[in-house]
Amino acid sequence: MERTVFVINPNSLEKVTAGIDAAIAPLRAADGPAIRCLTLKEGPPGIQSQRDVDSVILPMLALAKTVEAQAAAYVIACFSDPGLHALREQTRVPVLGIAECGILTAMTMGQRFGIIAILPTSIPRHLRYVGAMGVTQRLAGDLALGLGVAELSDETRTLERMKEVGARLRDNHGADVLVMGCAGMARYRVAIEDHLGIPVVEPTQAATAMAVGRARFAGT
């Protein structure tokens, strides 16, 4: 049985899952592990509140259990990392959350990272997480686009907002690397990085790269 890194989108939007799948495509290799993206059909269309975060944990754990026999690792593709520690308790394989991995990766690429959030209500969750990780002193700022997850599919509007917010984080807050604060932003990473001239971390790519590395080194 082929060992697989399962990347779980905890919201129910297949468009978001398709964007994640495209973003991580360069990490697929003929000698594995396989990478498969899953959509949590029981999830809300966007995880935009603490209630949304809490609501997806149990169904996500149940989904993971159905593929446990094949799993080489799991990636939780939501910037709130819902159920991260619960899934780590449930499984025998590595579990990577995209917020944790995105922030850790950013700190290898710059001194002060900025986070591009989707909504103002996302920011308190991000700040709690950054504080729990013990890296608040490395956070330059966390600013919101004012767009929900579903609205990120409007490419013209989203790209302009991301350019504006990214420039503010760079110029007004001193960020020298940015982290995208939602898996639904994946398609915009290269355009934003080229426009701003500083590194931009797409956190699902960061987490999946770590998961693939862990899977490949397992047992060596």
Secondary structure, 3 states (H helix, E strand, C coil): CCCEEEEEECCCCHHHHHHHHHHHHHHCCCCCCEEEEEECCCCCCCCCCHHHHHHCHHHHHHHHHHCHHHEEEEEECCCCCCCHHHHHHHCCCCEEEHHHHHHHHHCCCCCCEEEEECCCCHHHHHHHHHHHHCCHHHEEEEEECCCCCHHHHCHHHHHHHHHHHHHHHHHCCCCCEEEECCHHHHHHHHHHHHHHCCCEECHHHHHHHHHHHHHHHCCC
